[in-house]
Amino acid sequence: MLAILATAGLALRNSALVFVKPHAATDACEAFVRQHLAAAGVSVVDAGVKSAAEIEASKLIDQHYGSLARIAMELQPADVDLSPAALADFAETYGVDWGTALGSALRNDEAMADLGVDGMALEPLWRGGVQCKLAPGTYVSRLDGVSKPLYTLNGFYPAMRQAYVEPGAEVRYLVCEWEEADLSWRGFRREVVGSRRLNQPYPEP
């Protein structure tokens, strides 16, 4: 429900941008988040709404996810720099070398156009295929359920992105501040925001 972008504040004061994701962007959920923050001693100093059109036009969600989004939606597979170890892992996983497989590799927007699907439909094909981690934030899959071998990088991302930019979607954001003496940044991250998975505690370092 919550995601954060962090900035370093003054020595004794912290700040964060908290946003409520599209599936939870309702008045009731925003009120709950405000109440939760206030109970932790966190003040909301500014707030607003970003529409799907604004998110799309400024590529806000792509900026938020950084290199993960860039690899999924901007770079051609041939332009992704892979280490010798990643190339070896790819060959071991698929029985073909990366250079040869590039003939069957597409950027995700091209793959969606080729298959006639959107991001939501691409994701199960990607997750159902044989996957290999090539580097932090760089994952490849040979898609499941297609007529010929087809590889894409970070093919889960278009579905994530679609949730933010489809018509009617919006993100509600809250600019927050609090005193470091009362709540450390680590405490805010672990105890106030917590794990993204509600049934799992925040992982220990």
C-alpha positions in Angstrom: 0.0 0.0 0.0 2.8 2.4 0.8 6.0 3.2 -1.1 8.6 5.8 -0.3 11.1 8.0 -1.9 13.7 9.2 0.6 15.7 12.5 0.9 18.2 13.4 3.5 17.0 16.3 5.6 18.8 18.5 8.1 21.0 16.8 10.7 18.2 16.5 13.2 15.2 16.2 10.8 14.2 13.6 8.3 11.8 13.9 5.3 10.2 11.4 3.0 7.8 11.3 0.1 5.2 8.7 0.9 2.8 7.7 -1.9 -0.4 5.6 -2.0 -0.4 3.3 -5.0 -3.2 3.3 -7.5 -5.1 0.3 -6.2 -5.3 1.9 -2.8 -5.8 5.6 -3.8 -9.0 6.3 -2.0 -10.1 8.8 0.6 -10.5 6.1 3.2 -7.0 4.7 2.6 -5.4 8.2 2.6 -7.1 9.0 5.9 -5.8 5.7 7.3 -2.2 6.5 6.2 -2.4 10.0 7.6 -3.6 8.6 11.0 -0.9 6.0 11.0 1.8 8.6 10.3 0.5 11.0 12.9 0.5 8.2 15.5 4.2 7.7 14.8 5.0 11.4 15.2 5.3 12.1 11.5 3.9 15.3 10.1 2.4 15.7 6.6 3.7 19.1 5.3 2.3 18.8 1.8 0.1 16.5 -0.2 -1.4 16.1 -3.7 -2.5 13.8 -6.5 -0.7 12.7 -9.7 -3.0 11.5 -12.4 -2.2 8.7 -14.9 -1.7 11.3 -17.6 0.8 13.2 -15.5 2.6 10.0 -14.5 2.8 9.0 -18.2 3.8 12.3 -19.6 6.7 12.9 -17.0 7.6 9.2 -16.9 7.4 9.4 -13.1 7.0 5.7 -12.5 9.9 4.9 -14.8 12.1 7.4 -12.9 11.0 5.8 -9.6 12.0 2.3 -10.8 15.2 3.5 -12.5 17.4 1.0 -14.2 14.8 -1.7 -13.9 12.4 0.3 -16.0 15.1 1.4 -18.4 16.1 -2.2 -19.1 12.5 -3.2 -19.6 11.3 -0.4 -21.7 14.1 1.7 -23.2 17.2 -0.4 -23.9 17.3 -3.0 -26.7 18.5 -6.4 -25.3 21.7 -6.1 -27.4 22.5 -2.8 -25.6 22.4 -4.3 -22.1 25.9 -4.7 -20.7 26.3 -8.2 -19.3 29.3 -9.6 -17.4 31.1 -12.8 -18.5 29.4 -14.6 -15.5 26.0 -13.5 -16.7 26.7 -14.7 -20.2 27.8 -18.0 -18.8 24.6 -18.3 -16.6 22.4 -17.5 -19.7 24.1 -20.2 -21.8 23.8 -22.8 -19.0 20.1 -21.9 -18.4 19.0 -21.9 -22.0 21.5 -24.0 -23.9 22.3 -21.2 -26.3 24.7 -18.3 -26.1 23.5 -14.7 -25.6 24.7 -13.6 -29.1 22.6 -16.2 -30.8 19.6 -15.7 -28.6 19.5 -12.0 -29.4 17.9 -12.9 -32.7 14.8 -14.0 -30.6 15.0 -11.2 -28.0 12.8 -8.2 -28.0 12.2 -5.1 -25.8 9.0 -5.5 -23.9 7.0 -2.9 -25.9 8.0 -4.7 -29.1 7.1 -8.1 -27.6 3.7 -6.8 -26.6 3.1 -5.5 -30.1 4.3 -8.7 -31.7 2.1 -10.8 -29.5 -0.9 -8.4 -29.5 -1.0 -8.3 -25.7 -0.8 -5.6 -23.0 1.5 -5.6 -19.9 -1.0 -7.5 -17.8 -1.2 -10.3 -20.3 2.6 -10.3 -20.9 3.4 -10.8 -17.2 2.1 -14.4 -16.9 3.8 -15.4 -20.1 7.1 -14.0 -18.7 6.7 -15.5 -15.2 5.6 -18.8 -16.6 8.8 -19.1 -18.7 12.3 -20.2 -17.8 13.9 -17.3 -16.0 17.5 -16.3 -15.3 19.0 -13.5 -13.1 21.7 -11.8 -15.1 22.5 -9.0 -12.7 20.8 -7.1 -9.8 17.6 -5.7 -11.3 18.2 -7.6 -14.6 16.2 -10.7 -15.3 15.5 -12.6 -18.5 12.8 -15.1 -19.3 12.0 -17.2 -22.3 8.3 -16.6 -22.6 5.9 -19.5 -22.0 3.0 -20.3 -24.3 4.3 -18.6 -27.5 4.9 -20.4 -30.8 8.6 -19.6 -31.1 11.4 -18.8 -28.6 11.1 -15.2 -27.4 13.2 -13.6 -24.7 12.6 -10.4 -22.9 14.3 -8.6 -20.0 12.3 -7.6 -16.9 9.0 -8.6 -18.5 7.2 -8.2 -15.3 7.6 -4.4 -15.4 5.0 -3.5 -18.1 2.2 -4.8 -15.8 3.5 -2.8 -12.9 3.8 0.3 -15.1 0.3 -0.2 -16.6 -1.3 0.0 -13.1 0.0 3.6 -12.8 -0.7 4.9 -16.3 -4.0 3.2 -17.3 -7.0 5.7 -17.7 -8.4 6.6 -14.3 -5.4 5.6 -12.2 -3.9 8.1 -9.8 -1.2 8.2 -7.1 -1.7 10.2 -3.9 1.4 11.6 -2.3 2.3 12.9 1.1 5.4 14.9 1.9 6.4 14.0 5.5 8.8 15.3 8.1 9.8 14.2 11.6 12.5 14.7 14.2 15.4 12.4 14.1 15.6 12.5 17.9 12.1 11.1 18.1 12.2 8.6 15.2 15.3 7.5 13.3 15.2 7.0 9.6 15.8 3.3 10.2 12.8 3.2 12.6 10.6 5.0 10.0 11.5 2.6 7.3 11.2 -0.6 9.4 8.4 0.3 11.9 6.2 2.9 10.2 6.4 1.8 6.6 7.4 -1.8 7.2 7.6 -4.7 4.8 5.9 -4.5 1.4 4.6 -8.0 2.1 2.0 -7.8 4.8 2.6 -11.4 6.0 6.3 -11.0 6.3 8.3 -8.9 8.8 10.8 -6.3 7.6 14.0 -8.3 6.8 16.9 -8.1 9.2 20.1 -6.6 7.6 
